[in-house]
Amino acid sequence: MKTAIHKCSLILDKICAAITGFLLVALCLIIDYSVIMRKIFNSPVTWQYELTLVGLCWVTFIGMPMTFHKVEHMRLTFVTDKLKPSVWRVYMDVIDVLLIVFLVAGIVNSIQVVQNAWPQFYQTVPFMRRGYYYMSFPIGAAISVIHLIDIILNRKSNQAPTAQKDEEVAV
């Protein structure tokens, strides 16, 4: 089971990277197109704003699991650097379990938000439902939960980070 979750985590990270990469390129093109149309041709693009909001939301919440997968999410290293390896493992497991609880609660509550927004359409992009905007959070949170479970299962007590290890990695 441990290796299955790890393989799933690796595949999902690659999918997230592909989606965010595609969306970032698409957003750059859409915004450039909008600026050119507005400034050069004096013809503003009305749909650009709403499409950009949806794209940025997806980049944010699909990018979130990528930080969990690489263990680069925000953490207080000045606390964990001072802990003994055995205490560090328990501390990090507790933090990760709390994150999982928070994300699962977010998934459960955001599903209702998506369902409520689904019947509504954007004014300037009539073929796009508002639910797509909100759908990015439960998907990103579910992938984050998988990454966190993988991290917990693969954590070893001798992997406690230190300031020296972080500096070596940075160089």
Buried (B, 14 or more C-beta within 10 A) or exposed (E): EEEEBBEBBEEBBEEBBEBBEEBBEBBEEBBEEBEEBEEEEEEEBEBBBBBBEBBBBBBEBBBBBBEBBEBEBEEEEEEBBEBEEEEBBEBBEEBBEEBBEEBEEBBEEBBEBBEEBBEEEBEEBEEBBBBBBBBBBBBBBBBBBBBBBBBBEEBEEEEBBBEEEEEEEEE
